[in-house]
Amino acid sequence: MNNILKHIEENPKETQRLIGLEYEQLQQFIQNAERLHYEKQALLESQKVRIIAGGGGRKQKLSLREQIILTLVYLRHLTTFQLLGIQFGVSESTANDTFNYWLPYLRELMPSSLIEQGKKTLLTMK
């Protein structure tokens, strides 16, 4: 468990400041995001034609909860992926890949105004 997730678990009242959601909202949001992730993964798996049995490959460094938190931290604070990687103990490219993986899922679950607010800020920074 990374420091941010551990801090949120130990200090649920600070979740709003760190993530932009109340602790209970965050828990519900994570459950919905994980459910959506598993549904989409099951659909993709059902469409695959496999020659080799599934289950191989490299294991992910971050849990699904940590990946979701990483994405929410980025949307809230618009930090660099290098700094996010340091905070979560992964490489800059892994932080970037994680964010880009979860963004479409979050678009389905979050009000678009929150996502677009982060996107507009990104466009003005370029």
Secondary structure, DSSP 4 states (H G I P E B T S, - for coil): --HHHHHHHH-GGGHHHHHSS-HHHHHHHHHHHHHHHHHHHHHHHHH---SS-SS-SPPPSS-HHHHHHHHHHHHHH---HHHHHHHHTS-HHHHHHHHHHHHHHHHHHS-HHHHHHHHHHHHHH-
